[in-house]
Amino acid sequence: MYEVFKGVDESSGIIEQKIVNYTQNLTTSSLGINSINIVAGSISSSYWDTLNLMFYMSGSPSYANESKFTSTLHSLTRTDGRQFFNKFHGYPSSSVITIPQQYYGEKIKEGSFTLTDKSFTDNAGNNVIIRDDSYGNLYSSNAHHSQSSTTSISSSENYVGNIFYDYGLVTITETGSWSGSVDYSDITNNSNYTLQFNSYNTIFSHEYSVTLNPNEFNNSMNYTLKSPLSGSYTTMNEFTASLMGTQFLAQEFTSSNFQPYITEINLYQDGDIFEPVIRAKLPKPIRKSDVITTTFKIRLDL
């Protein structure tokens, strides 16, 4: 009888956790990308109210004394003191960009975000470029005007908005001018812009070891190795049926030097031998040895 099944040593299983980052390049035409101009009391006031309550409340003059919402605020924003919300107000310059989770995975990787507005340029033809500082703050890397000329362009005085990495939300809240002819209220407002960032995903790799001893699995299940029954065949179906109907190998495969090749390994759930839960196809056939022990390692990424 051919060996078909063998138990897997569960103690040989290994589970590894890896972080995988993918660079995303999106445009205004990418599915799900949306930019909304928001201002308190306007037709889009619901967006402003939601952002204010969930992210900006502690810096808002309207809700500064509403301490009952403090736990909600702290559960959704960074609490290390390096993300600043002081420029969120009820002005028409505020806007929010929503990024679907299908692009960023678990979160947007800190320090990887870049927004480039293609619709606006300065006199030298430079587009507006806005980046994140790894702490949830946005700044323009090529702004003509800054709040403080004595500090770094990425300092808190020059922040123009915020990014909430875990939720794919980008807000531009600065009310001033990027250059002499372009205001921050113009950016992403009915304009053509691109977004680039790295998504953040956790991958769990499961590795299983399948060990074949020299005296195991030395017979082949490949019916094309069989010798057809005597007779003539007019169709391929008749010939195939003949091969399937015999248990004898062709003469050239009966030598003691013949060893089968392994092309696929299936792992089954205990008690179910009909539908494999993992099907591993080898990149090339491997000759089964009847002299030494052979171990295959099967890795599954989830």
C-alpha positions in Angstrom: 0.0 0.0 0.0 1.3 3.5 -0.9 2.2 5.9 1.9 -0.2 8.8 1.4 -0.5 10.5 4.9 1.8 11.2 7.7 1.4 13.2 10.9 3.3 16.5 11.3 5.3 17.1 14.4 3.5 20.1 15.9 6.5 21.0 18.0 8.4 21.8 14.8 6.0 24.6 13.9 7.3 28.1 14.1 5.3 31.4 14.1 7.1 34.6 13.3 5.8 38.2 13.3 7.1 40.6 10.6 6.2 44.2 9.8 5.8 44.9 6.1 5.7 48.3 4.5 4.4 49.1 1.0 4.8 52.4 -0.7 1.5 53.8 -1.9 1.3 56.4 -4.7 -2.2 57.8 -4.9 -3.9 60.6 -6.8 -7.2 62.4 -6.6 -8.6 59.8 -9.0 -7.7 56.9 -6.7 -10.7 55.0 -5.5 -11.9 56.3 -2.1 -9.6 59.3 -1.9 -11.7 62.3 -0.8 -10.9 65.9 0.2 -13.5 68.0 2.0 -13.4 71.7 2.9 -14.7 72.1 6.4 -15.7 75.0 8.6 -17.8 75.3 11.7 -21.4 76.4 11.0 -21.2 75.6 7.3 -22.9 72.9 5.3 -19.9 70.7 6.2 -20.1 71.5 9.9 -20.7 67.9 10.8 -17.1 67.1 9.6 -15.8 69.9 11.7 -17.8 68.9 14.7 -16.6 65.3 14.5 -12.9 66.2 14.1 -13.2 68.8 16.8 -14.7 66.3 19.3 -12.6 63.3 18.5 -9.2 64.9 17.8 -8.9 68.6 18.5 -11.2 69.3 21.5 -8.5 70.2 24.0 -7.2 73.0 21.8 -10.6 74.4 20.8 -12.0 77.5 22.4 -15.5 76.0 22.1 -14.8 72.8 24.0 -11.8 73.7 26.2 -13.8 73.4 29.4 -15.7 70.2 28.4 -13.4 67.8 30.4 -15.9 65.0 30.2 -14.7 64.3 26.6 -11.0 64.0 27.6 -10.8 60.2 27.6 -12.3 60.1 24.0 -9.7 62.6 22.8 -6.8 60.8 24.4 -7.9 57.4 23.0 -7.6 58.6 19.4 -4.6 60.9 19.3 -1.0 60.7 20.3 -0.3 61.4 24.0 3.5 61.8 24.0 3.1 65.6 23.8 4.8 66.0 20.4 1.6 66.3 18.3 0.2 69.9 18.3 -3.5 70.9 17.6 -3.3 74.6 18.2 -4.0 75.6 14.6 -7.4 73.9 14.3 -10.1 76.6 14.3 -13.5 77.3 12.7 -12.1 79.0 9.6 -12.8 78.1 6.0 -9.2 77.1 5.5 -9.6 73.8 7.3 -9.8 70.7 5.1 -9.6 67.0 5.6 -8.4 64.2 3.3 -9.7 60.7 4.0 -7.7 57.7 2.9 -9.4 54.2 2.9 -7.9 51.5 5.0 -7.3 49.3 2.0 -4.3 51.6 1.2 -2.7 52.1 4.6 -3.4 48.7 6.3 -3.0 49.0 10.1 -1.7 52.6 9.9 0.3 55.1 7.8 4.0 54.6 8.7 5.3 57.6 10.6 7.6 59.9 8.7 6.6 58.6 5.3 3.8 60.9 4.2 4.1 63.4 1.4 1.3 65.5 -0.2 2.1 67.3 -3.5 -0.4 69.7 -4.9 -0.1 69.8 -8.7 -2.5 72.6 -9.3 -0.6 75.4 -7.6 3.0 76.6 -8.1 5.1 79.6 -7.0 6.7 81.9 -9.5 9.6 79.5 -10.0 7.2 76.6 -10.9 7.5 74.7 -7.7 4.5 72.7 -6.5 3.3 72.8 -2.9 4.9 69.9 -0.9 3.6 69.0 2.6 5.3 66.3 4.7 4.8 64.8 8.2 7.4 65.0 11.0 6.8 61.4 12.3 4.8 62.8 15.3 1.5 63.5 13.6 2.3 67.1 12.5 2.3 68.4 8.9 4.6 71.1 7.6 5.5 72.5 4.1 9.0 71.6 3.1 9.2 74.4 0.6 7.0 77.2 2.1 7.8 80.8 1.2 6.4 82.1 4.5 6.9 80.8 8.0 5.7 81.9 11.4 9.2 82.1 12.7 12.3 82.6 10.7 14.5 81.7 13.5 13.3 78.1 13.8 13.3 75.0 11.6 10.7 74.8 8.9 9.4 71.6 10.6 9.1 73.3 14.0 5.8 73.7 15.8 5.5 77.3 14.7 5.4 76.2 11.1 2.9 73.3 11.4 0.1 73.5 8.9 -2.0 70.6 10.0 -2.0 67.1 11.4 -2.1 63.5 10.2 -3.7 60.7 12.2 -1.8 57.7 11.2 -4.1 55.0 12.6 -7.2 56.4 10.9 -5.9 57.6 7.5 -7.0 61.2 8.2 -5.1 64.2 7.0 -6.1 67.8 8.0 -4.7 71.1 6.7 -5.6 73.8 9.3 -3.2 76.7 8.6 -4.9 80.0 7.6 -1.9 81.7 6.2 -0.1 81.9 2.9 2.3 79.3 1.4 3.6 81.8 -1.2 2.5 85.2 -2.3 -0.2 83.8 -4.6 -1.1 80.5 -2.9 -2.8 80.1 0.4 -3.1 76.9 2.4 -6.8 77.1 2.0 -6.3 76.5 -1.7 -4.4 73.2 -1.2 -6.5 70.1 -2.0 -9.6 72.3 -2.5 -10.9 71.3 -5.9 -7.3 70.7 -6.9 -5.1 68.0 -8.3 -2.8 66.5 -5.7 -0.8 63.3 -5.1 -0.3 61.3 -1.9 2.7 59.1 -1.1 3.2 57.1 2.1 4.2 53.7 3.4 1.4 51.4 4.6 2.0 49.4 7.8 1.0 45.7 8.0 1.8 42.9 10.4 2.4 39.6 8.7 2.4 36.3 10.7 4.5 33.6 9.1 3.7 30.0 10.1 6.4 27.4 9.3 5.9 23.7 9.3 8.5 21.0 8.9 7.6 17.8 7.0 10.2 15.0 7.4 10.4 12.0 5.2 12.4 9.0 6.3 14.3 6.9 3.7 11.8 4.1 3.9 8.7 6.3 3.4 6.9 7.6 0.3 9.1 5.7 -2.2 6.2 4.9 -4.5 4.7 7.2 -7.0 1.0 8.2 -7.3 1.5 9.5 -10.8 -0.6 7.3 -13.1 1.5 8.2 -16.2 4.2 5.9 -14.8 1.9 2.9 -15.2 1.9 0.4 -18.0 -1.2 0.5 -20.2 -3.3 -2.6 -20.6 -2.8 -4.5 -23.8 -5.1 -3.6 -26.7 -5.6 -0.7 -29.1 -6.9 2.7 -28.2 -8.6 5.2 -30.6 -8.9 8.1 -28.2 -6.8 9.7 -25.5 -9.7 9.1 -23.0 -9.5 5.3 -23.7 -5.7 5.4 -23.2 -6.0 7.3 -19.9 -8.7 4.9 -18.6 -6.4 2.1 -19.3 -3.6 3.6 -17.3 -6.0 4.4 -14.4 -7.2 0.8 -14.5 -3.9 -1.0 -13.8 -1.7 -1.1 -10.8 1.5 -2.1 -12.7 4.3 0.3 -13.5 5.9 0.5 -16.9 9.1 -1.6 -17.1 11.4 1.4 -17.1 10.2 2.5 -13.7 10.6 -0.9 -11.9 14.4 -0.7 -11.5 15.8 -0.5 -8.0 17.4 2.8 -9.0 14.0 4.5 -9.7 12.8 7.0 -7.1 9.7 9.2 -7.5 9.8 12.9 -7.6 7.8 15.1 -5.1 6.0 18.0 -6.7 3.3 18.9 -4.1 2.8 18.6 -0.3 -0.7 18.9 1.2 -1.4 19.5 4.9 -4.8 18.3 6.2 -6.8 19.0 9.2 -6.9 16.1 11.6 -9.9 13.9 10.7 -10.4 15.4 7.2 -8.4 13.7 4.5 -10.4 15.0 1.5 -9.8 18.8 1.5 -6.3 20.1 2.3 -6.0 23.4 4.4 -2.6 24.1 2.9 -1.4 23.1 -0.6 2.3 23.6 -1.2 3.5 23.3 -4.7 7.3 22.9 -5.0 9.1 25.3 -7.4 10.6 22.3 -9.0 10.3 18.5 -8.6 12.5 17.0 -5.8 13.8 13.5 -6.1 12.8 11.4 -3.1 15.8 9.8 -1.4 15.7 6.2 0.0 19.1 6.7 1.7 18.9 9.9 3.7 16.1 11.7 5.6 14.5 14.6 3.7 12.9 17.6 5.4 10.7 20.1 3.7 9.9 23.5 5.3 6.5 25.0 4.4 6.0 28.6 5.1 2.6 30.3 5.1 2.2 34.1 5.4 -1.0 35.4 6.9 
